[in-house]
Amino acid sequence: MTFLLAFLVGGALCLIAQVIMDLTRLTPAHILVGGVVAGVILGGLGIYEPFAKFAGAGATIPLPGFGYSMVAGILKEIPKDGWVSVFSGAFKATGAGIKAALIFGVLAAFFVRARA
Amino acid sequence: MPSYSMHSGECALMDKKEYQKRARQVEPPRPIARNAFWAFLVGGTICLVGQIVQAVLLSTGFTEETVKAPTAIIMVFLGALFTAVGLYDRLTPLGGMGASLPITGFANAVVAPAIEFKNEGAVMGTGARIFQIAGPVIAYGLFAAFVIGILRYALRGVWS
């Protein structure tokens, strides 16, 4: 059931993003920025957390889940770190994914030949 | 004679909105339903893979609390790997947002320009272009999270 939900919800989020892109003719980069900001706002409103509990990877793997993680990281640290967490919390929660992408990017650039 | 000279101002002053309107008339219509179908299928499949990765990690001792980071790392690795062998760039034209919106697409957006611009140098090529798409996503994501974070901090007694 978890797996079916991940497929359906994750697919639905991508479908919504695709339809918005086709209707507005915005660039993919604009849609991705919009997606992550939407996740941040829904996370801040407390909507994304129950949604992520419901849909699992279907909610956390698409980019809005990335935005949600940024906010969740801040909210989690506020009781301990106070206002400093507003600056530090988002990276703590998403740093692993960002760093992984950068490391693999640098490695790939080193080993893989650029296509003409 | 139609007055399309620069002096008439009609073309020179054509603003962005007008340009987009005219470009839209010339551009062929997009197959919205077909694009949506493939975005759903490709995006759903990637999320299903993410759920499987997460289930495997949970069975090896990670908890609901700690499983998010390693799941992200493995999905990013898969996205990077498929990009490095040239498969991800063949998936994107079909899957559209189904390929770009999941975190594997984020990895692709980092790794693809890192490879593509390596000939411009390790610093100004790979180093600078690696953030071409990821940069705006991270910058505006963090900015929005900052604004929301400030609000939630101000409301910490009332709403937590």
Interface residues (C-beta under 8 A of the other chain):
Chain A: T2 F3 A6 F7 L8 V9 G10 G11 A12 L13 C14 L15 A17 Q18 V19 M21 D22 L23 R25 P28 A29 I31 L32 V33 G35 V36 V37 G39 V40 I41 G43 G44 G56 A57 G58 T60 I61 P62 L63 G65 F66 G67 S69 M70 V71 I74 L75 I78 P79 G82 W83 S85 V86 F87 G89 A90 F91 A93 T94 A96 G97 I98 A100 A101 L102 F104 G105 V106 A108 A109 F111 V112 A114 R115
Chain B: Q20 R24 R30 I32 N35 A36 F37 A39 F40 L41 V42 G43 G44 T45 I46 C47 L48 G50 Q51 I52 V53 Q54 A55 K68 A69 P70 T71 A72 I73 M75 V76 F77 G79 A80 L81 T83 A84 G86 G95 G96 M97 G98 S100 L101 P102 I103 T104 G105 F106 A107 A109 V110 V111 A114 I115 E116 F117 K118 N119 A122 T126 I130 I133 A134 P136 V137 I138 Y140 G141 L142 A144 A145 F146 I148 G149 I150 L151 R152 Y153 R156 S160
